[in-house]
Amino acid sequence: MNDDTRTEWHALFNAVLNGIATDVEQRQLATLLKSSAEARQLWFLYGDNECGLAELNAASRAPATVVRPAFWTARRALAAAAALVFFLGLSALWWSRRGVEMEVLRVSESAVGRWKAGDTMRARHLTWVRGTVEMRLASGVRLKVEAPAVLEFVGPMELRVVAGKVTADVGEAGKGFVIETPETRVVDLGTVFGVDASSTARTDVVVFKGQVELFQKGAKERLALLNQGEGMRVEKNRRASRIVSVTGSDESGSWSAQERPPENAIITAVGDSMSANDEEAKLWPSLRNFYRIVPGGLGDGALAFADAEDEWSNVPDALIGADQVRTFVVDSQNWWMKLTVELSRPCELFVFVDQRNPVPHWVRNEFTDTGKTVTLDFKPSQAGGRVAKQLPYAIWRRVVEKPGAVTLGAPYDNPPADKRSFNPNRMFGVAAKALR
């Protein structure tokens, strides 16, 4: 469809929605909707989002969240009612599809709309202008949607994200759930994952638990198999790149790969010396891993790494509530990397070092041993979530007096002579706390 055709269709849709269409235009719309699937889809989105899509471009001016259920709403109530009756008469079969059954679990205070927690409904097309809504589908899949967002349920096991950010907790019953965006198609293999299509011409996909298959839009060949702690950014030009860091708490949907942390965050960014191009990413799995920045997240039970289920315990009181960086277990074998931490203000910077390891020279030279420890509760995948070992980590401290970047080294000074027999210990941890 070219731009002239799209303009003609929009003019026709607008005339019908506003109750000013002539008999000829009404018959013209009826013929168009019967003959063109593309026109039906555009008509649906146009009617559903006559107000909502305009507000997506000016969300800051919107007085409240607009939530659109399966049947569209228009600006004028009378015109909408007339258009609905008209459309039902034209395409009863199209509208007979009742949508996907769902239960509203939680609605944020900023999402002022017609839904509230505990509501149940069926919907196919949804639009939010602001706020967040969490829902559970009949399949058991839980979705958290962050506005501005435009969604379409293709079926009970497939969601099309036209725009917005969605976090899916699929569970066992929902394996095979699909999320499609303008750039990607994500097939769940039993997991918790996030998709962010809120930026033009790109989609971010991150996996918090489990595994997903990632495809470029319209491609049959799989682009990547992403595991816990891995993510990719896919652009409209089919370029794929690594997502280096993700910020946010463990609360479902509380993450971002595109925005800087909150103003009160001490750790604002994390990077490393590893390349992120497509070819090297195929050779080095850690080039798909992301660092997880969790402002104020350190405490007993906090996950230690982005790609494993290990947890910190016996955290000293003075460190509870510190900003945390979840590194990758896979980098425990990496003796050439350098990690960069961006700090927003003067602070105490801490590294936690596995006491079974020789302390790397960069730690000894730049940090001071506090004499305190934190425990790593080691939970290998084969242990079924149980703690297999408790490993003491030494806490090393450094005072950083100016904001800026601090470079950390590798977990080992030099590679072992016999790499095949080398059995590395766990990766180090990173935390920061403001100076008093």
C-alpha positions as CSV (number, residue, x, y, z in Angstrom):
1,M,0.0,0.0,0.0
2,N,1.5,3.4,-1.0
3,D,1.2,6.7,0.8
4,D,-1.7,8.0,-1.4
5,T,-3.8,4.9,-0.7
6,R,-3.2,5.1,3.0
7,T,-4.2,8.8,2.9
8,E,-7.4,7.9,1.1
9,W,-8.2,5.2,3.6
10,H,-7.6,7.4,6.6
11,A,-9.9,10.1,5.1
12,L,-12.6,7.5,4.5
13,F,-12.2,6.0,8.1
14,N,-12.4,9.5,9.6
15,A,-15.6,10.3,7.8
16,V,-17.3,7.2,9.0
17,L,-16.1,7.5,12.6
18,N,-17.3,11.1,12.8
19,G,-20.7,10.4,11.3
20,I,-20.2,12.5,8.2
21,A,-19.8,9.8,5.6
22,T,-22.1,9.8,2.6
23,D,-24.0,6.7,1.4
24,V,-21.5,6.3,-1.3
25,E,-18.6,6.4,1.2
26,Q,-20.3,3.9,3.5
27,R,-20.7,1.5,0.6
28,Q,-17.1,2.1,-0.4
29,L,-15.9,1.2,3.1
30,A,-18.1,-1.9,3.1
31,T,-16.5,-3.1,-0.2
32,L,-13.0,-2.2,1.0
33,L,-13.3,-4.1,4.3
34,K,-14.7,-7.2,2.6
35,S,-11.9,-7.3,0.0
36,S,-8.8,-6.3,1.8
37,A,-7.3,-7.8,5.0
38,E,-4.8,-5.0,5.2
39,A,-7.7,-2.5,5.1
40,R,-9.5,-4.4,7.9
41,Q,-6.4,-4.4,10.1
42,L,-5.8,-0.7,9.5
43,W,-9.5,0.1,10.1
44,F,-9.4,-1.8,13.4
45,L,-6.3,0.0,14.6
46,Y,-7.6,3.4,13.3
47,G,-10.9,3.1,15.1
48,D,-9.4,1.5,18.2
49,N,-6.8,4.2,18.6
50,E,-8.4,7.3,17.1
51,C,-7.6,9.0,20.4
52,G,-5.1,6.6,21.8
53,L,-2.5,6.7,19.0
54,A,-2.6,10.4,18.9
55,E,-1.9,10.5,22.7
56,L,1.0,8.1,22.3
57,N,2.8,11.0,20.5
58,A,1.9,13.4,23.3
59,A,1.6,11.2,26.4
60,S,2.8,14.0,28.7
61,R,-0.3,15.9,27.8
62,A,-2.7,13.0,28.3
63,P,-5.0,13.5,31.4
64,A,-5.4,9.8,32.0
65,T,-4.6,6.4,30.6
66,V,-6.9,5.3,27.9
67,V,-7.5,1.5,27.9
68,R,-9.2,0.2,24.8
69,P,-10.8,-3.3,24.9
70,A,-11.5,-5.5,21.9
71,F,-14.2,-3.2,20.5
72,W,-12.8,0.2,19.5
73,T,-14.0,3.5,21.0
74,A,-14.1,6.8,19.1
75,R,-14.0,10.3,20.2
76,R,-17.7,11.0,19.9
77,A,-20.0,8.5,21.7
78,L,-22.8,8.8,19.2
79,A,-20.6,8.5,16.2
80,A,-18.8,5.5,17.8
81,A,-22.1,3.7,18.5
82,A,-23.3,4.3,15.0
83,A,-20.0,3.2,13.5
84,L,-20.0,0.1,15.7
85,V,-23.5,-0.9,14.5
86,F,-22.5,-0.2,11.0
87,F,-19.3,-2.2,11.2
88,L,-21.0,-5.2,12.9
89,G,-23.5,-5.3,10.1
90,L,-20.7,-5.3,7.5
91,S,-18.4,-7.9,9.0
92,A,-20.2,-10.0,11.6
93,L,-17.7,-12.8,11.1
94,W,-14.8,-10.5,11.7
95,W,-16.2,-9.3,15.0
96,S,-17.4,-12.7,16.1
97,R,-13.9,-13.5,17.3
98,R,-14.4,-12.6,20.9
99,G,-10.7,-12.1,21.8
100,V,-8.5,-13.6,24.5
101,E,-9.8,-14.2,28.0
102,M,-7.8,-12.4,30.7
103,E,-7.9,-11.4,34.3
104,V,-6.5,-8.0,35.5
105,L,-4.1,-8.6,38.4
106,R,-2.8,-5.1,39.1
107,V,-3.2,-1.6,37.7
108,S,-0.8,1.2,38.6
109,E,-2.1,4.4,40.2
110,S,-1.0,6.4,37.1
111,A,-3.1,4.1,34.8
112,V,-6.4,5.8,35.4
113,G,-8.8,3.9,33.1
114,R,-11.8,1.7,33.1
115,W,-10.0,-1.4,34.4
116,K,-9.3,-2.4,38.0
117,A,-7.7,-5.4,39.7
118,G,-10.0,-8.4,39.7
119,D,-11.7,-7.5,36.4
120,T,-12.1,-10.3,33.9
121,M,-12.7,-9.7,30.2
122,R,-12.0,-10.7,26.6
123,A,-9.9,-8.5,24.4
124,R,-8.0,-8.5,21.1
125,H,-6.7,-5.0,20.8
126,L,-5.5,-2.9,23.7
127,T,-4.0,0.6,24.0
128,W,-2.5,2.3,27.0
129,V,-1.2,5.8,27.2
130,R,0.4,5.8,30.6
131,G,0.9,3.6,33.6
132,T,1.3,-0.2,33.9
133,V,-1.2,-3.0,33.8
134,E,-0.5,-6.7,34.9
135,M,-2.8,-9.4,33.6
136,R,-3.1,-13.2,33.5
137,L,-4.3,-15.0,30.4
138,A,-6.4,-18.2,30.5
139,S,-3.2,-20.2,29.6
140,G,-1.6,-19.0,32.9
141,V,0.7,-16.6,31.1
142,R,1.2,-13.4,33.1
143,L,1.9,-10.2,31.2
144,K,3.0,-6.8,32.6
145,V,2.6,-4.0,30.1
146,E,4.2,-0.6,30.4
147,A,2.7,2.3,28.5
148,P,2.6,3.8,26.0
149,A,1.7,0.6,24.4
150,V,-0.4,-0.8,21.5
151,L,-1.1,-4.6,21.6
152,E,-3.0,-7.1,19.5
153,F,-3.8,-10.7,20.6
154,V,-3.4,-12.8,17.4
155,G,-4.6,-15.8,19.5
156,P,-4.5,-17.1,23.1
157,M,-0.8,-18.0,22.6
158,E,0.4,-15.2,20.5
159,L,0.7,-11.4,21.2
160,R,1.7,-8.8,18.7
161,V,3.3,-5.7,20.3
162,V,2.9,-2.8,17.9
163,A,4.6,-0.6,20.4
164,G,5.5,-0.7,24.1
165,K,7.2,-2.9,26.7
166,V,5.9,-6.2,27.8
167,T,7.3,-8.7,30.4
168,A,6.0,-12.2,30.1
169,D,6.1,-14.9,32.9
170,V,5.1,-17.9,30.9
171,G,5.4,-20.8,33.3
172,E,5.0,-24.5,32.4
173,A,1.5,-24.3,31.0
174,G,2.4,-21.4,28.6
175,K,5.4,-22.9,26.8
176,G,5.4,-21.9,23.2
177,F,3.9,-18.4,23.9
178,V,4.9,-16.0,21.1
179,I,5.5,-12.3,21.2
180,E,5.9,-10.6,17.8
181,T,7.1,-7.0,17.3
182,P,7.8,-5.0,14.1
183,E,11.4,-6.4,14.1
184,T,11.3,-9.7,15.9
185,R,9.4,-12.9,16.7
186,V,10.2,-14.4,20.2
187,V,9.1,-18.0,20.9
188,D,9.1,-18.9,24.6
189,L,10.5,-22.2,25.8
190,G,9.3,-21.9,29.4
191,T,10.7,-18.7,30.9
192,V,10.5,-15.1,32.1
193,F,11.5,-12.7,29.4
194,G,11.0,-9.1,28.3
195,V,10.4,-7.3,25.0
196,D,10.7,-3.6,24.5
197,A,9.5,-2.2,21.2
198,S,8.9,1.4,22.5
199,S,11.8,2.8,20.4
200,T,11.3,3.3,16.7
201,A,12.7,0.7,14.4
202,R,14.3,-1.6,17.1
203,T,13.3,-4.2,19.6
204,D,15.2,-5.2,22.8
205,V,14.7,-8.8,24.0
206,V,16.1,-9.9,27.4
207,V,15.8,-13.3,29.2
208,F,15.5,-13.3,33.0
209,K,14.9,-17.0,33.5
210,G,14.7,-20.0,31.1
211,Q,15.2,-19.8,27.4
212,V,13.7,-18.3,24.2
213,E,14.1,-18.6,20.5
214,L,14.6,-15.3,18.7
215,F,13.8,-14.8,15.0
216,Q,14.0,-11.7,12.9
217,K,10.6,-10.6,11.6
218,G,9.7,-12.7,8.6
219,A,12.7,-15.0,8.8
220,K,12.5,-18.8,9.2
221,E,16.1,-19.3,10.3
222,R,16.6,-18.7,14.1
223,L,18.7,-15.7,14.9
224,A,19.6,-16.8,18.4
225,L,18.8,-19.1,21.3
226,L,18.8,-16.8,24.3
227,N,19.3,-18.2,27.8
228,Q,19.0,-16.6,31.3
229,G,21.0,-13.4,31.5
230,E,21.2,-13.0,27.7
231,G,19.7,-10.4,25.4
232,M,19.8,-8.9,22.0
233,R,18.8,-5.7,20.2
234,V,17.3,-6.2,16.8
235,E,16.9,-3.3,14.4
236,K,14.7,-2.8,11.4
237,N,17.7,-3.0,9.1
238,R,18.2,-6.6,10.5
239,R,21.3,-5.5,12.4
240,A,21.6,-7.4,15.7
241,S,23.7,-6.3,18.6
242,R,24.4,-7.1,22.3
243,I,22.6,-5.4,25.1
244,V,25.3,-4.7,27.6
245,S,23.3,-3.7,30.7
246,V,19.8,-3.8,32.0
247,T,18.7,-1.6,34.9
248,G,15.9,-2.3,37.4
249,S,14.7,-4.3,40.4
250,D,13.4,-7.9,40.4
251,E,9.8,-6.8,40.3
252,S,8.2,-8.1,37.2
253,G,8.5,-5.6,34.4
254,S,10.8,-3.3,36.3
255,W,13.6,-3.2,33.8
256,S,15.0,-1.1,31.0
257,A,17.8,-1.5,28.5
258,Q,17.3,1.9,27.1
259,E,17.1,4.4,29.9
260,R,19.5,5.5,32.6
261,P,18.9,4.4,36.2
262,P,16.9,6.5,38.6
263,E,18.4,9.8,39.8
264,N,19.3,8.4,43.2
265,A,21.3,5.5,41.7
266,I,25.0,5.4,42.4
267,I,25.9,2.9,39.6
268,T,24.5,4.4,36.4
269,A,26.1,2.1,33.7
270,V,28.3,-1.0,33.3
271,G,30.4,-2.0,30.3
272,D,33.3,-4.2,29.4
273,S,36.2,-4.6,27.0
274,M,34.5,-7.3,25.0
275,S,33.5,-6.7,21.4
276,A,29.8,-6.9,20.6
277,N,29.7,-7.6,16.8
278,D,27.7,-10.4,15.4
279,E,30.5,-12.7,14.4
280,E,32.3,-12.6,17.7
281,A,29.1,-13.1,19.5
282,K,28.7,-16.5,17.8
283,L,32.1,-17.5,19.2
284,W,31.8,-16.1,22.7
285,P,28.5,-16.8,24.5
286,S,29.2,-14.0,27.1
287,L,28.8,-11.5,24.3
288,R,25.1,-12.0,24.6
289,N,25.1,-11.6,28.4
290,F,23.9,-8.4,30.0
291,Y,25.0,-6.9,33.4
292,R,22.0,-6.3,35.7
293,I,22.2,-3.1,37.6
294,V,19.9,-3.2,40.7
295,P,19.7,0.2,42.5
296,G,19.4,-0.5,46.3
297,G,19.1,-4.2,45.5
298,L,21.8,-5.8,47.7
299,G,20.6,-7.9,50.6
300,D,20.1,-11.5,51.8
301,G,18.4,-13.5,49.0
302,A,19.5,-11.1,46.2
303,L,20.6,-12.9,43.0
304,A,24.3,-12.7,42.6
305,F,24.6,-13.2,38.9
306,A,22.5,-12.3,35.8
307,D,22.9,-15.8,34.3
308,A,22.5,-18.1,37.4
309,E,20.3,-18.7,40.4
310,D,23.0,-18.2,43.1
311,E,22.1,-15.8,45.9
312,W,24.0,-13.7,48.4
313,S,23.4,-14.3,52.1
314,N,24.9,-13.2,55.4
315,V,25.2,-9.7,53.9
316,P,26.7,-7.3,56.5
317,D,24.2,-4.7,57.8
318,A,26.3,-1.9,56.4
319,L,25.9,-3.2,52.8
320,I,22.2,-3.9,52.8
321,G,20.5,-1.6,50.3
322,A,23.7,-1.0,48.3
323,D,23.5,-0.7,44.6
324,Q,24.4,-4.0,43.0
325,V,25.8,-5.2,39.7
326,R,25.0,-8.8,38.7
327,T,27.9,-10.1,36.7
328,F,28.0,-13.3,34.7
329,V,29.1,-16.7,35.9
330,V,30.3,-17.4,32.4
331,D,33.0,-14.7,32.8
332,S,34.6,-16.7,35.7
333,Q,36.8,-18.2,33.0
334,N,37.7,-14.9,31.4
335,W,41.2,-13.7,32.3
336,W,41.5,-10.9,29.7
337,M,38.4,-8.8,30.3
338,K,38.1,-5.4,31.9
339,L,34.9,-4.2,33.4
340,T,33.9,-0.5,33.6
341,V,31.5,0.9,36.3
342,E,30.1,4.4,35.9
343,L,29.5,6.1,39.3
344,S,27.2,9.1,39.7
345,R,28.7,10.4,43.0
346,P,31.5,9.8,45.6
347,C,30.9,6.4,47.1
348,E,32.3,3.2,48.6
349,L,32.9,0.7,45.8
350,F,33.0,-3.0,46.8
351,V,34.1,-6.2,45.1
352,F,33.3,-9.6,46.5
353,V,36.0,-12.2,45.7
354,D,35.7,-15.9,46.0
355,Q,38.1,-16.9,48.8
356,R,39.1,-20.0,46.9
357,N,40.7,-17.8,44.3
358,P,44.1,-16.0,44.5
359,V,43.1,-12.4,44.8
360,P,43.7,-10.6,41.5
361,H,46.4,-7.9,41.5
362,W,44.0,-5.1,40.6
363,V,42.0,-5.9,43.7
364,R,45.1,-6.0,46.0
365,N,46.5,-2.7,44.5
366,E,43.3,-0.6,44.4
367,F,41.1,-2.0,47.2
368,T,41.4,-2.7,50.9
369,D,40.3,-6.0,52.5
370,T,37.6,-5.1,55.0
371,G,38.1,-8.4,56.9
372,K,34.4,-9.1,56.4
373,T,32.7,-11.7,54.2
374,V,29.5,-12.4,52.4
375,T,28.2,-15.9,51.5
376,L,27.3,-17.1,48.1
377,D,24.6,-19.7,48.2
378,F,25.6,-21.9,45.2
379,K,22.5,-23.3,43.4
380,P,23.5,-25.2,40.3
381,S,20.8,-26.0,37.8
382,Q,21.0,-29.7,38.5
383,A,20.2,-29.0,42.2
384,G,16.6,-28.0,41.4
385,G,16.8,-24.7,43.2
386,R,18.5,-26.1,46.3
387,V,21.7,-24.7,47.9
388,A,24.5,-27.2,47.0
389,K,27.3,-25.2,48.7
390,Q,27.9,-22.1,50.7
391,L,31.0,-20.2,49.5
392,P,32.6,-17.4,51.5
393,Y,33.5,-14.3,49.5
394,A,35.9,-11.7,50.9
395,I,34.7,-8.1,50.8
396,W,37.2,-5.6,49.4
397,R,36.5,-1.8,49.6
398,R,37.7,1.3,47.7
399,V,36.7,4.9,48.3
400,V,35.9,6.7,45.1
401,E,36.0,10.5,45.7
402,K,34.8,11.7,42.3
403,P,32.0,10.6,40.0
404,G,33.0,8.9,36.8
405,A,34.3,5.6,35.4
406,V,36.2,3.0,37.4
407,T,37.8,0.1,35.7
408,L,37.9,-3.4,37.2
409,G,40.0,-6.3,36.0
410,A,39.5,-10.0,35.3
411,P,38.8,-12.7,38.0
412,Y,42.3,-14.1,37.3
413,D,45.7,-12.5,36.7
414,N,46.9,-15.1,34.2
415,P,45.5,-18.1,32.4
416,P,46.5,-21.5,33.9
417,A,49.1,-23.5,32.0
418,D,46.7,-26.4,31.6
419,K,43.4,-24.8,30.5
420,R,41.7,-28.2,29.9
421,S,42.0,-29.2,33.6
422,F,41.2,-25.7,34.8
423,N,38.1,-25.6,37.1
424,P,37.4,-22.0,37.8
425,N,35.6,-20.7,40.8
426,R,32.6,-18.3,40.8
427,M,32.7,-14.8,39.3
428,F,33.2,-11.8,41.6
429,G,30.4,-9.4,42.7
430,V,30.2,-5.6,42.6
431,A,28.3,-3.2,44.9
432,A,28.4,0.5,45.7
433,K,27.1,2.7,48.6
434,A,27.1,6.5,48.9
435,L,29.7,8.0,51.3
436,R,28.1,9.3,54.5
